[in-house]
Amino acid sequence: MKKGFISMIGLLQILITAQKINAQEQTLDPITVTSSLAEKRISETGRNITIIRGDDISKLPVHSLDELLKYIPGVEVQMRGPQGSQSDISMRGGTFQQVLVILDGLRLNDPNTGHFSAYIPVTPAQIDRIEVLKGASAAVYGSDAVGGVINIITKSFRPGQKNTRALQAQVSAGEYNLVNTSIGGFLQVGKLSADAGVLSNHSTGILQRGTRGYFHNTSASAGISYQLSNYWNISARSAYDNRDFSAQNFYTTAIGDTATEQVASWWHQVKIGFEKNHSKLSVDAGYKNFDDSYAYNKGAAANQNTSKLFQSLLLFQQKMGENTLLTTGFNYQHKTIASNDRGDHSLNIAAPFASISQKIGRYFNLLPSIRVEFIGDNKAELLPQLNASLHISNVQLRASGGRTIRDADFTERYNNYGKSSIPNGQRVGYPGLVPEVSWNYEAGADWFYQSRFRLSSTFFQRFHSRLIDWIATPYADMPRKDNLNPAGNYALAKNIAEVNTTGWETDIQYINQLGRDHKLVLNGGLLWLYSKSTEANPSFYISSHARFLSNFNVQYEAGNWGLSLTGIYKSRNPQQAAAINAFVSKDYFLLNGRASYSFMQKRLTVFAQADNIFDRSYSDLLGAVMPGRWLQGGLSFSLVK
């Protein structure tokens, strides 16, 4: 913990000694849409929201969007493999299924498993901003929005942009035959906006127990928006994502696990919008097809899973006076899976919802919301939430409370049901799972200083019942024994009786133009968590989240020179698997750095980068070993007109 505090103190010293010379166009109280689907200032939402600008992503020492999320305050990313191979996203001590990831308003979470939530099929050059909402938001977004919401907003889906032409390209190489390339651009001319990009990461990887930790990951995406008339607009996006990687001990701690995995997905989205006077109407439809092929080792037959998600969102907003905005909508989802391991299944979800944004007087904002979620044959779930904020001068006091749910995915319900025999220690699904339920409460404050500095602090509690996780279970207690070994012990997906989580988080954001040629951007945070379960046997994922987390990202530019750092300190419960000589240490500190020099009017940049500078041996999840120090370098090109 001491290392984490030292890292934050060092960054604060930089912040305090900075000279505030010129005003900065960026603001730390920007417009956000994530908290309520309506445009509001962060200081009026009653929520803790962090926004990362897309233009800053390419300057940081990260290779993929899941790596970027790892260094956003309050977000814990448990990486199984580097550079987009696979990551679990956790917020406020929740499991990886309890964070909802959204792309331009539609959910990316896959029906098969939450392990695929971090596969975001767009490139940094296409991103306008990433909005991270911490805490429950099920009344607006439905199932999965328990620990938080990550909303990626692309440039072509963001209205009101000026004529712009932008191009970004980068190529780098490094140890372990690493070759990374990316190219993307944005065009806005008249009524037409378009973005496109390709991101590709390849390496033979570090040496592991039975293989090398290779990865071949590529994403390609294109979006377009056209203003049909003064009132009507249409937007569309198509994306393809392909990842082929070593998955050794990603899901088990068995010595025979030398797994490989290949995933490929298509994403299609169309949105039609209407806006006139004080009314807005939009219809959004999306389709996702996800193919997953997982082989436990070279001698095992691969699990073949194809999941599909069709979703639609009808949204209507009406301004009812100067201080009142009504938002109503209807969300429909159709989920399917075809699998030689889990069988063939489908599920329908329907949910009407409504919220009112009400300003009372000059300073007080109130946002009550309610949603009714119909999930398959389960009883209807009522999801109320109330957000409140008091904004006086440069201080916001805020509070929020609400009910959330999360339904089981297809893996939790049906894992290993299609096999004739299940080896000892494997995970077994349970079709009788019911949705998780939790009540969430938080209270906090934000202090804004000259639109350059924001300090946020939040206390929160979540009271969970029926939480779903994998529990070590002997054969005698298994609800279904058809293909099990009578002498075996298995990991059963189960509704745990109760899990209560208490936490406190503090975030710092700072943006300042330090003179004509100097600029500093800082995002940092501290998170403390405590979870208690009534389950006698510890659950796998609830017990793995950090007890203390400090992470940050910082950029400093001085003329043509640039330096950026990402870092994390994490303290958690230690674990060990002696059979494969694997461990999860009590804590670790990880620092990545990138130094650059630009010329040709800052259009061309040469850079050197080091991941895991201190060569720390660590794992986020037991058995999934992460690389040590990794050196690389490259060139980048940027052109904006």
N, C-alpha and C positions, 0 to 999 in steps of 0.2 A: 504493500500500500504506500510505503514511503516513496518509492520511485514514481508512482503516479502523481503524488502531491508535488514532488520536486519538479516534474515536467510541467505541471500546471502553473506553479509559481514562476518558473522561468518565462513562460509565455506571458503571464500577467506583467512581469517586469518590462518586457518589450512593449506591451500595450501602454503602461503607465508613462513610460519615458518618451512615447511617440509625440512628435510635434504636430498639432492640429493646424495646418496652414490653409488648405483650400477645402471648400465644400466638395462632397462626393455625390455623384449622381445616384449611386445606389443608396437604398434605404433599408433599415432593419425593421421598419413597420410597413411592409408592402401589402398589396392586395393579395388575398388568398381565397381559394374557392373550396378547399378541402374540408373545412370544419362543418359547412352547412350547405354546400352546393351553390351558394350565393356569394357574390363578390363582397368581401369585407376586409377591412384592415385587421392585421393580426391583433392589434390592441383593442379590438371590439368583438373578438370571437369568444372570449372566455376560455381559450384553450392554449396549450403550449405547442407552438408550431415552429419548426426550423425549415428555412428555405435555402436551398443550394442552387445557385445560378448555373445554367448549363455551360456558359463560357468559362467557368472556373474549373470544370472537371478535367479538361485536357492538360491543365497546368500542374495537377497533383500526381504524385507517384502511385497511381493505381492503373490497373489494366482492364478492369471490368466494372460494371455497376455494382455488383455485390461487394467488391473490394472497397468501392467508394462508401457504400452504406456502413461498412465496418468502422469508419472513422467519423461518422456523424454522431454528435452527442446524443446519448440516450438510446442508441441502437446497438444491440449486440448481435453480431453476425458470427455464427459458429461455422467456420469453413472446413469442409472435408478435403477439398483440393484447391489448388491455386488457380487464379486467373479465369474464373467463371466455370470451373468444373462442377462444383456443387456447394451450396451454402444454405444454412438454416438461419432465418431472420427471427430474432426475438426482441420484444420490447416490454419493458416493465415486468420482467420475470415470467412472461408467458411462454408457451411452447411455440414452435415454428409454425404451427397451424393457426395461431392466434394473432397473426399480423396479416392484414389485407393489403395486397399490392395492386395498384390501379394504373392503367395506361390510358390517358385521355378520357377518364371517366368510367371505363369498364374494367372489371376485375380480371386479373391475370392468374389468380390462384387456380391450380389444376385440380380436377375432381379426383385424380388418382391419389396424390399425396402432396402434403405441404413441402416436401423436400424440393419440389420443382418451382417454388414461388419466386426464387431469385433469378430465374431465366427470363430476363427482360429483353425483348427482341428489338431494341433500338440502340443507336450509337450515340456517344456523347455529343457529337456535332449536331444532332437533331433535337436535342433536349433544350427547351426553353428554361425550365426549372424543375426541381424536385422538391415537393412539399411533404414534410414528415410531421404528421399529427400524432402526438404521444397521448395514449389513453383511449378509452372506449369510445366507439362511434357507431354502434350497431343500429341505433335508431335511424341513421341516415343511410348506412351502407349494408346492414344486415349481417349475416353470419360471417365469422372470421375477424371482424373488426373489434377485437377484444383488447389486445395490448397496444394497438395503434394502426395507423393507415399510412402507406407510402404511395404518394400520387405523383406519377411521372407525366409531365405536360410537355408535349412536343411543340416545336415551332409552327408547324403547319396547322395545328389545331388551336393555336392561340390567336384570337381575333384582334384586329386593330393594329397590326404591325405596319410600319412604314416601309417604303420601297427599300429593299435591302438585297444585296448579293453577298454571300459568304461561303468560303470554302476552307475546310480544315483537312490536313493530311499528315500522317505520321508513320514512320517506320523505325523499328528498333530491333536490336539483336543482343543476345547475351549468352550466358553459360547454359549448359544442357541443351544446346542447339535451339535456343529460343529465337523465334522470329515472330514479331508482332507487327501488324499493319492495320491502319484504319484510314478511312477517307469518308468525308461527309460534307454536305453543303445545304444551304437554304437559299431559296429564291422567292422574292416577293415583288411582283410587278402588277400594278393596277389591281384588278380583282382576283388575281391568281397568287396563291402561296403554295410552295412545294418544298419538301425536304427529302433527302435520300442519304444513305450511308451504309458502309460495310465495315465490320470490325472482325479481325481474325487473330487468334492467339494459338501458337503451336510450339510444342517442346517435347523432347524425348523424356524429360523429367528426371527427378532424383531417383537413385537406386533404393528400392524398397525390399521387403523380405522375399517376395517371390516374383517380382516384376519391377518395372520402372514406373514412376508416377507420371506417365505421359498424358498429354491433352492436346486435342485438335478441336478448337472451338471457334465457330464462325456465326455471325449474325448479319443479316442484311434486311433493310427496311426502306420503304418509300411511302411518303404521305403527301396528300394534295388537298387544298381547300380552294373553293371558288365562290365568290359573292354573286349569286344569281340575280339579285335585285337589291333594292334598298333595304328589303326586309328578310330575304331568304338567303341562306348559306348552306353549302354542302361540303362535307369533308370525308375523306376516305384514307385508309392505310392498309397496306399489306406488308407482312414481315415473314421471314424464314429464319429459323434458328436451328443449328446443328452442332451437337457436342459429342465427342468421342473421347473417353478418358479412362484411366485406371481408377477402379473403385475399390481397391483393396481395403478391407475392414471398414468400409463406409457404413455398413449396417450390422455387422457382427464382429465379435472378437475371437473368432475361430481361427486356428492355425492353417486350416485348409482354404481359407478365404483369400484368393488372389484374383478378385473379381474385376471384370471390365464392364463398362456400360456405354450405351449409345442412345442418345435422345435426339429427336428431330420434331420440330413443331412448325405449324403454319398459324398465322394470326391475321384475320381480316376484320375490318371495322368500317362502318359507314354511319355518318351522323348528318342529319338534316335539321337545321335550326331556323327559327323565325323570331324576329324581334321587332316590335313596333310600340312606340310610346312607352308605356309602363308594363308591357307584357312580353314574356319570353316563353317560347315553346321549342322543345327539341325532342327528336326521336333518334335513339342510338341503338345500333344492332352490331353484334360481334360474334365471330365464330373462331374457335380454337380447336386444332387437331394436334394431338400430342402422341408420338410413338416412342415407347421406351423398351429397350432390349437390355436385359441384365443377365450376365452369366457369372455364377458364383466362382467358378474356376474353369480351366480349359476342358475338363472332362464332364462338366455339367451342362445339361440342356438349358438354354436361355429362357428366362421369363419374358414373354412377349405381351406387352400391354399397349392398347390404343385407347386413349381417353378423348372424349369430345365434349366441348362446352359451347352451347348456343345461348346467348343472352340478349335481352333487349331492355332498354330503359326509356321510359316516357317521363319527361320532366316539364313541369309548367311553373312559371314564376309570375307573380302579379304584385306590383307595388301598390299598396293600399294606403295611400297617404304618404306624407313626408317621412314618417318614422316607422312604417310597418311594411314588411315584405313577407308574402306568403309563398311557400315552396311546396308543391305537391308532386307526387310521381308514382310510378308503378314499375316494378322490376320483375322480370321473368327469366328463369334459368332452366335449361334442359341439359342434364349431365348424363353421359353414358360411358361405359367401359366394355371392351372386348379383350379378354385375357385368357391365356392358357394356364395361368396361375390363380387368378381371382374370379374367373367366370365372366359371364355377360350380364350386365345390370344397367339400370337407368333410374334417374331420379328427376322429379320436377319440383321447382321452387317458385312460388309466387309471393309478391310482397307489395302492398300499397303503403305509402308513407307520406307524412306531412310535417312541416315545421314552420314556425313563425319567428321572424326576426323583428324584435320590437325594441325601439329606442325610447327610453323613458327619461325625459328631461335632457339635459346636456351631456350627462356623464354615464348613465346606466344603460346597459344593454342586456336584454333577456332573450334566450333562444330555446323555447320548448319544442321538442320533436317527438314523434311517435311513429312506429312501424309495426305492422302485423306480418309475421313471416309464416308462410305455409310450406312446410318441408315434407314432401311425400305424404305418407299416411300418418305422420305424427300430428299431435294436436297443435293448433295455432299458437305461436309464441308472440306475446305482446312485449314490445321493446320501447319503453319510454326513456327519455333523457332530457335533462334541463341543464343548460349552460348559462352562466351569468357573469357579467364583467362590469366593473366600475373603473372608468378611465378618467383620471383627473390629472391635467398637465402631462407630465412624463411618466406617470405611474399607472399601471393596470393591476387591479385586484380581481381575481377570477376564481370561479368555483364551478364544478361540474359533477353530475351524478347520473347514473343510468344503468339499465339492465342490458346484458349482452348474452349472446348464445354462439356456439360453434357446433355444427353438425359433423359427424364422423365422415372421413373420406372413404373411398373405396378400399384402400389398403387396410385401414383399421377395421373395416367390416368383413373383408373377405380374403385377407392375405393367407396364402398357402392352402386355400380350400380346394384348389383344383389338382393338387398333387396326391398320388397314391400313398406316399409315405413321407412324413415330415421328420427330419433328424432332430435329435435332442438339442435344445437351446434356441430353436428357430422361433420367429414371431408368428403368432396365429391370430387372425382376425376374429371378430365376434359380430354377427349380423344384428344381435339384439341391442346394440348400443343406442342410447338416446342422446339428444343434443346436450352439450355442456350449457350450464347457466351460471352467470356471475352478476353480482351487483358491484359497481365501481364508483368510487368517490374520490375527488381530488380538490385541493385548494392551493392556490399559488399566487405569485406576484411577479410582475415584470417592471423593470426600470429601463426607460429609454433615455439616451443622452444624445442630443443633436443628430438623430437619425444615423449615428455611427456606432453606438455602443448599446447593447441590450444585455441585461442580466436578468435571468429567469430562475425562479426557485419554486418547486412544487412538491407537496406531500400527497401521497395517494395510497389507497387501499383497495384491494379486490377480494371479494368473498365468493369463492368458487364452489359450486356443488356439481356433482356428476361429471367432473373433469375426466377427459379421456387421455389415457397414457398406457404404456406397456408395462405390465407388472409380472415379475417372476412368479410362475405358478406351477405347482407339481401336477403330474398327470391326473391324480385323484380329484383335483379341484377344477379340471378343465370342463367347460360346459358341453363340449363336443369331443369325442374320443375316436372317431372313425379311422383316422389315418395317423394316429399318434403312437409313440412307443410307451408301453406301460411303465417302463423304468425311467422315462424322460422327465425333464423339467422344461417348461416353455415360457415365452414372453407373450402373455395374453393381453390383447387390447381390452380395456376395462373402464367402466365409469367409476372413478375413485369417489369416495364418499365426500370429502371436503378438502380444499386447499385454500388457505388464506395467505395473501401476499401484502406486505407493507413495504413502502419505499419512499425515498426522497431523492430528487434530482435537481441539479443546478446546472444551467447552461450559460455560456458566454458567447456572444457574437460581437465582432468588431470589424468594421470596414473604414478605412481612412486613406485619403490621398495625402501622403506626407511630402508636401512640396510638389514641384513640377514633375519629377521623374521617380518618385518613390511612392509605393503603395503597399499597405498591409491588410490582409484579410485573415481573420482568425475565427474558428469555430471550436469550442472546447466544452467539456462537460464532465460532471461527476454524478454517479448513480450508486445508491446504496439500496440493497434489497434483502428482505427476509421472508421466506416462505415456510409454512407449516402445514403438514398433511396429516389427516387422521388415518391414512393407510399404513398398516404395520410394515409392509414391504415397500421400500423406496421406489418411486416411479423413475423411469429412465430419463425423460427430458425435463421434468420439473426439477429434479435434483441436479441438473447439469448447468443451469443458468448461473451467471456471475453473481456473487454476493456484493462485490464492489467493482465498479467499472469506471475508468477514466479514459476518454478518447478525444482526439482532436485532429484537426487539419489546419494548416497555416500556410500562407503564401506571402512572400516578400519580394517586391520588385524594386530594383535600384538601377535606373537607366536601362541599359541593355542586359543587365544581369538579373537572374531570378533564382530564388531558392524556395522550395516547398517541402513540407514535412507532413507525414501522417503518423500518428502514434496511438498506442493503446496500452493501458495497464489493466489487468484483469485478475481478480481474486475469486476463487471458487472452491468447491469441494474436490479434494484430490481423489483420483481413481487409479486402479492398476489392473492390468491383465497379464499375469505372469507367463501364460502360455505363449504369447506373442511378443513378450518383452515390451509391452506398451504401457504408457502412463499418462495421466492428466495431472500436471503439476498443480500445486496449491495456488500459484500465481505466475504471471509472466509479464514482461514489458517488451513491446515490439515497436521498433522505429524504422520508418522508411524515409528515404530522402531523394531529392532530385535537384540538381544544379544545372542551370542553363545559361546560354548566351545567345542573344538575338542580333541579327544584322539585316541589311536590306530593308531598313525602316520597320524592323521587327516582324517582317514577314517570314523570315527563315530563322529557325532556332536549332542549335545543336545542344544536346543534353546528355548528362550521365546520371545514372540512377542506381541506387542500391536498395533492395528489399531486405528487410530483417538485418539492419546494419550491424547489430551486435551479435549476429549469428546465434540467436537463441533457439534451442531445441524445444519445440512445443507442439501441442495438439489441442484443438478446440473440442474434439470429441474423441473418446477413447479408441485407439487403434488407427485413426486417420492422421498419419504423421504429415506435418507441414514442412516445407523446405526451410533450410537455413539461409545464410547470406546468399543473395543472388544478384550478381552484377550485370549491368546492361547499359546500352547507350544507343542514341539514335538521332534522327532529324525530324523536325516538324515544320509544316508550312501553313500559314494562315493568311487569308486575304478577305477583307471586308470592304465593300463599296456601298 
